[in-house]
Structures are given as C-alpha cells and as structure tokens.
Amino acid sequence: MNDKKTDKFIEKALKKMFQAVGAGKEYSLDYCKQKYWYMNYSWNDKQIAEYKKWFIKNVTKDLKLTEKSAEIEWGYFFLQWGWKQDYENLHSKSAL
C-alpha cells in the first residue's frame, strides 16, 4: 500500500472523526500528538455507526480496498485512533 495515500487517508479520516463529535475546529495533527488526546471527546453508538459507514465507503474508494479489507482496516483504525466510547447512558433503560 502506498504510504503517502495511507497517510493522506488517515488525515482525512481523523478530520472527519473530529467533525463527528462536533470538534472539527480542534483538529490538527499536532493536537493528535498530545498525550491522551483521544480521551478529550467521546462518541455514542449512533455516532460510531455513522462514522464507520463513512470510513468503510471512503477507505474502499481512496485506498482501493475490498469490503473485507476495509472492515479489517476499520478495526485497526478504531482501536488505535477512536474516541472513548460514551457508556454513561448505556444501561439507563431497564428491561422489564
């Protein structure tokens, strides 16, 4: 895989990730070099699902990956770069 294309896509994906949580103005590569920068924002299941859909579509197109390879790349990206997940309201509804 072409490293320049990959780096360009990661930058694009990070910018979109910041936008997904309303932090688009905060985005910069320098911001992402700060210690624990990924803990400054969180996202919920709906935001993650929407972003994942965007990610799969764009990584497939930009890096010419198959759907299966795009899913694998999503897992790596999400683990390495993703925001913390908002678990605050995860169990707020009781199942009666």
C-alpha positions in Angstrom: 0.0 0.0 0.0 1.3 3.5 -0.9 2.4 5.2 2.4 1.5 8.7 1.1 -2.0 7.6 0.2 -2.4 5.9 3.5 -1.2 9.0 5.4 -3.4 11.2 3.4 -6.4 9.0 4.2 -5.6 8.8 7.9 -5.5 12.6 8.0 -8.9 12.7 6.2 -10.4 10.1 8.5 -9.2 11.9 11.6 -10.6 15.2 10.4 -13.9 13.5 9.8 -13.7 11.8 13.2 -13.3 15.2 14.9 -16.3 16.5 13.0 -18.4 13.5 14.0 -18.3 14.6 17.7 -18.6 18.4 17.0 -14.8 19.1 17.4 -14.0 19.9 13.8 -12.3 23.2 14.8 -10.0 21.3 17.2 -8.5 19.0 14.6 -4.8 19.2 13.7 -2.1 16.7 13.5 -0.3 18.5 16.4 -3.5 18.0 18.5 -3.3 14.3 17.8 0.3 14.2 19.1 -0.7 15.3 22.6 -0.7 12.7 25.3 -4.2 11.1 25.7 -5.8 13.4 23.1 -8.3 10.7 22.3 -9.8 11.0 25.8 -10.9 14.6 25.3 -14.1 13.6 23.5 -16.4 10.6 23.4 -18.9 9.3 21.0 -22.0 7.2 21.3 -23.1 4.1 19.4 -25.0 6.1 16.7 -22.0 8.3 16.0 -19.7 5.3 15.8 -22.1 3.5 13.4 -22.4 6.6 11.1 -18.7 7.2 11.1 -17.9 3.5 10.4 -20.2 3.7 7.4 -18.3 6.8 6.1 -15.0 5.2 6.9 -15.7 1.9 5.0 -17.0 3.7 2.0 -14.0 6.1 1.8 -11.2 3.7 2.7 -12.5 1.4 0.0 -12.6 4.2 -2.6 -9.4 6.1 -1.6 -7.1 3.1 -0.9 -8.8 0.7 -3.4 -9.5 -1.9 -0.7 -12.1 -4.7 -0.8 -15.0 -4.6 1.6 -13.4 -7.3 3.8 -10.1 -5.4 3.9 -11.9 -2.2 4.6 -13.6 -3.8 7.6 -10.2 -5.0 8.9 -8.7 -1.5 8.5 -11.7 -0.1 10.4 -10.9 -2.3 13.3 -7.3 -1.2 13.4 -8.2 2.5 13.0 -11.0 2.4 15.6 -8.7 0.7 18.1 -5.7 3.0 17.5 -7.4 6.3 16.9 -11.0 6.2 18.1 -12.5 8.4 20.8 -13.5 6.9 24.1 -17.0 5.5 24.0 -19.9 7.1 25.9 -21.1 4.4 28.2 -22.9 6.8 30.6 -26.4 6.1 29.2 -25.7 2.6 28.1 -27.7 0.9 30.8 -30.2 3.7 31.5 -33.2 1.8 30.2 -34.3 -1.2 32.3 -35.6 -4.3 30.6 -38.8 -5.1 32.4 
